[in-house]
Amino acid sequence: MKTFIKDRVVIEAVSSLELRAYLLAQGWQIQETILDKAIVLTKTEIDKNLILPIRRDLGDYALRVSELLSTLADIEARSQISIIDDVNKSGFDVIRLRM
């Protein structure tokens, strides 16, 4: 079951820097930059482009991030909440120890 986030506050809290780090770690590549407003990313094995807004002060930031998360949820076949959780962790190194 997919869960879609409609809360603007939750969407606006998603950092474009962390989202960019997550996408690059998942194999997405920067194709072009649209002025200082957005980045277009592509993935070789997927025939889709993602547009990542890079400025929160743009009026459609939340809408564009929501669209990006919706597209990622379809591509990765998982919920937007799960993706946001991974995005939020993308800025941290995880070390697991087992005894």
Disulfide bonds with the S-S distance in Angstrom:
none
